[in-house]
Amino acid sequence: MINRIDNIKDFGVYKNFSWSSVTGLKNFNHKNLFYGWNYSGKTTISRIFSSLRDKKLHNSYNNSFFKVNTSAGDFDSSTLQSFPFEILVFNSDYIKDNLNFSIHKDEISESKTILFEVGDNAKYTEKIIELKNKIELINGTETTVGKKSPYLKTIDEFEIYDRSTTGKFTHFAKEIKIDHFGSEIDFTKANLKPIVSKVKYNLSEFIITDKKKLAQLKAIVLSKEPKEVLEEISFNSTYEILIKSVNDLLVKIPDKKHLDKILNSNSEVYTWVKKGKELHSKSDKCLFCDNEIKPDRFQYLTEFFNSEASTTKEGINNLKSQIIEEEDNSKQINFPSSSNDLNLGYIDEYLSLKKELDKIFTSYKKHLKTLAAKLDLKLSKSLHVSVDAIKEFDFSLITNKIEQLNNVIRSNNDFSKGFKHRIENERNIYKNHLIASFLMREKYLDKEKKCNSAIEQIEKLNTQVSDYEKQIHFYESKKVSDAEGALRYTYFIQSFLNRNDIEIILEPISKKFLLLRGSENASNLSEGEKTSIAFSHFLVTIKSLESKGVFKDYIVFIDDPISSLDGNHIFQINSILKEMLFSNDNPGGEWKLKCLQLFFSTHNFEFFNLLRELPMEKPSKESKYYIERSFTDNTTIIKELPAILDKYKSEYHYLFKEIYEFNKLKKPLKSDKLFLIPNTLRRFLEMYTLTKYPSDQNVDRRADKIFSPEISKRICKPFHYFSHLDNIDRIGKQSEYVADIPVACRELIKHIKKKDKLHFEALENAITL
């Protein structure tokens, strides 16, 4: 095994690298991962391994030097001939060296011919039977339950909701229409499903828990036409003045100057005499007995009826009349003639409040009778004695209850005035409530999640079946053909591209592989297709070595096999790498590396994370490195993977950490990372602006939206100038834009800290853990 690269001198961007000079740099392990940005020096490392493979320096580095330490001793660029290990290297050179993509009309592209030993047919038959058994374990048979069965049952249990005529959605839509809306609306599954999508993620928001409100809503939605607008209730009461006047008289004690035993003790006589005095005002004879009425008698009666006692009696009689009038007023209140004059949904509340008000009026009338009784008592027995004042009736009970009734009437009137809009809105609210309640009872969201999970598992199992079927086809083809290399080649290419139109066939005369797309000679291949074909060639080589039993002795270096491929192929390639490079003889047991030692390098952080997940029997047998290039002196070093990248699996945190720490420097223009920061800024801003303003616009346009155009220009200017070296004149001279690099970092940090506080605090916490 290779333990480390002790020294690299003048080998591309590695000017004077020393392994021992890098703090904490651990030796290589069984599985080794390099992560670094484009042009950082990953491919250059792969060319050191190519030199070891070829036992001579790579032709681009004839005057270079490197030294490696291995389990078999030290070897440097002058002793490559004696290097003892076999090495396979896949990088950009591999594509050029192994494949010819010179396409011309009517010509066929070719790759190097790969020859294979073909095993006996019995071995393939046994393998085919084994694969068919695996398929039956997944799909099941008439007598056995397959792995798909529980997932299919889960899916079936969920799909019962959406079945065309017998589904639960169809039945519930009919229930809503008939039972809840009395067939006043048209409502089918087609109307129900959009509401399901709207309410299912927040059911409690749409479910009405207030029973009173729900009861009102149930009645409202059944309304066909609006009722006439009603007059508000009014009650003209004099109670406040009345109670004060009554209590004032009850406690009043008239003087006793003009007392008359008979008149004071008999109210009927008192009333008769008082009326008689008024009738005899112009007569000197009694109209009753015809006797003469003396002047002193008139004088006596006049003084008597003008006394305080007399006026008190008059006041009592007047108040009793007012009490009767107040009682009559309470009977003349302008209530709606019938509760049916209100719209549905307002009747129950109105009747409930009206019943409460009637009870209050009953108490009020009793109170008025008490007032009258007290006045009678005062008049008959206690005229010259103070009577206890009567406790005042809480008249606010009446006014408040009338106001509550008027609120119902106002709501009812508003409903009538805006009937068309309101009835539609109320019905929608009720539909949302009914459907949300139904989904909660059914635990619909849990079932949907289980169904989606089951669908994913079915898809995985289908993928396994598809892979097994491809292998069966492969082995069946091998039984009748000696073109094993072409079949294997085609299998890998179609697996990478997830397409069946690219095919490799063996031309029997030339023994060269022919590249076809469909039935035509392939041409105009994309860079991704070229990469897939080249890497397939590499894997076929591995398969050939494995069939000979020698792959276990090889050291493998793979540099960015996903270059020029889009993100859809990352998982596919990672899966194939797991299949090709690792083995697990016992299901559930430890995974082992098929080769002696494995190296990967990539610029794609998502792929890097997947590579980290490739199984090893012990985590201690894996090492991770970061390749960092300094643009101040154009040199590269290998260092241990930063903890933030290792812990969080996020390039985003690492980029922010670099900008954040650079911004804290007192003299940033003297930092050795000065010319790296523009690239860091660009990559961070691409991610940050895309999360804040998802758009297909470029990073500048997104930055203009998030920051102001002025601030955006200050932040973006340095990375536009320094992150791409597109002018040969710039190679040999310094730029005045260097001073803008710290300014850009400062503006970026300032904006996020001020305008995106929570995001800034989360990032700051992440990088300081």
ABEGO torsion letter per residue (X at the ends): XBABBABBBGBEABABBBAAABBGBBBBBABBBBBBBBGAGAAAAAAAAAAAAAGBBBAABAABBBBBBBAAEBBBAAAAAABABBBBBBBAAAAAAABBABBBBGBBBBBBBBBBBBBBAAAAAAAAAAAAAAAAAAAEBAABBBAAAAAAAAAAAAAAAABAAABAAAAAAAAAAAAAAGGABBBBAAAAAAAAAAAAABAAAABBABAAAAAAAAAAAABABBBBBBBBBBBBBAAAAAAAAAAAAAABBBBAABBBAAAAABAAAAAAAAAAAAAAAABABBAAAGBBBBAAAAAAAAAAAABAAAAAAAAAAAAAAAAAAAAAAAAABBBBABAAABBBGAAAAAAAAAAAAAAAAAAAAAAAAAAAAAAAAAAAAAAABBBBBBBBBBAAAAAAAAAAAAAAAAAAAAAAAAAAAAAAAAAAAAAAAAAAAAAAAAGAAAAAAAAAAAAAAAAAAAAAAAAAAAAAAAAAAAAABAAAAAAAAAAAAAAAAGBAABBBBBBAAAGBBBBBBEABBBBGBBAAAAAAAAAAAAAAAAAAAAAAGAAAABBBBBBGAABGBBAAAAAAAAAAAAAAABBBABBGBBBBBABABBBBBBABAAAAAAAAABBBABAAABBBBBBBBBAAAGBBBBBBBBAAAAAAGBAAAAAAAAAAAAAABABAAABAAAAAAAAAAAAAAAAAAAAABBBABBAAAAAAAABBAAAAAAAAAAAAAAABBABAAAAABBBAAAAAAAAAAAAAAAAAAAABAAAAAAAAAAAAX
